[in-house]
């Protein structure tokens, strides 16, 4: 949103949104009161106590950001029903979870993992591989958080009709976010996600009922598009289908191994509860991305002529039309905008929490102060949250560009870590040396093609091409040097007891450099 597409909210609406945002700090304080210990497991994983409902809503609020509401609507405005594939993108993420999550959670409970790096260190026994993977994950989350902060600032500027600049919005919302996060850690983040997830569902539900009516109903919208712009409803080309497949691999693999998502898997109370949460998550693309698609298609008829980056403001302009219709429409738009802010904050706070945990445990503890106590690590993690958010706020305020290229590189880089999880959990002979060689190969290919001006080959993203070569290196390297089998990759079932002794796996001792403190 921009000042040009501001909503002109009155004092009552702004006060309601303000109270909603400030209530997040109260939830953070409740999370602090409920803490059971001053340990990293309690602070970053809520004591591994997330049941089905909380886990489902926190996964939902984290997976669907403000980009889903505004970015996906803008994309469907530009290309029409071809963007139906976005529903498949989100379905593919659930498939990605199911490929490794139940087994990973079983191993995580057995070996008391806190971060994704803990698993990589324990599975492969390689400090170099763990460090590289951690740096790549922090890079991806840093860019992701930066985008959410910039969107927060734009949202505040929009709802105040430009009276409050985006820089003040960024600072205010970032402070609220980091305060409740450092008060209660994952527990307060998860509880705020529950509220934000409910508000987000309510916001999308309102959009489904109100927006299509602006164009005379969905069937009327499709009829008009087929006459006025038939390319918006025609079947895609072969090259586009290749891009669809590439997107499905990119998001299905990349989003599934987001560090904040993996840590939520670790925090689940049981594998059974996790499976139920993922089963319900499978229906969520129909309540989010599909609705964003409908809003974009409707906007093409109701608000023709918008081009370029302005298309990301289509939903804001549609909301402006709804507000003018009635008093009820006005207050419903207030809820929709609150849902957008909720989506942005729930995504940003989760990413920030994961960044601080990985830096503290996988860099500070592993390489700088190996004798640090749990209390010291928890305190360092809180200070890291403040430090990282200050740096990101300064960058967000001082950068005029949208950093689109950096954000595109996020998944291209992140999916090169996929073999560590998707293959490492099942392929016992896969070694650290081979995985590291594959990861570096994938990175070189993905970044090289992008920087040479070839972000896609035959419709496939550079990162997906890199991942393909990454997997080939893993396969050939393991076949060529079968003696380099790793120590872990325990032969466990998804319902393995977390009480199993963490120092033995399949009768083999865990190597010293791969042990978890």
Secondary structure, DSSP 8 states (H G I E B T S, - for coil): --GGG-----HHHHHHHHHHHHHHHHHHHHHHHT---SSHHHHHHGGG-B-HHHHHHHHHHHHS-HHHHHHHHHHHHHHGGGGGHHHHHHHHHHHHHHHHHHHHHHHHHHHT--SHHHHHHHHH--HHHHHHHHHHHHHHHHHHHHHHHHHHHHHHHHHTTTSS-HHHHHHHHHHHHHHHHHHHHHHHHHHHHHHHHHHHHHHHHHHHHHHHHHTT-HHHHHHHHHHH-GGGSS---HHHHHHHHHHHHHHHHHGGG-HHHHHHHHTBS-HHHHHHHHHHHTTGGGGTHHHHHHHHHHHHHHSTT--GGGGGGHHHHHHHHHHHH-HHHHHHHHHHHHHHHHHHHHHHHHHHHHHHHHIIIIIIIIII-TT--HHHHHHHHHHHHHHHHHHHHHHHHH--S--HHHHHHHHHHHGGGHHHHHTTTT-TT--HHHHHHHHHHHHHHHHHHHHTT-SEETTEEHHHHHHHHHHHHHHHHHHHTTT---S------TT--TTS-TTEETTEE--GGG---
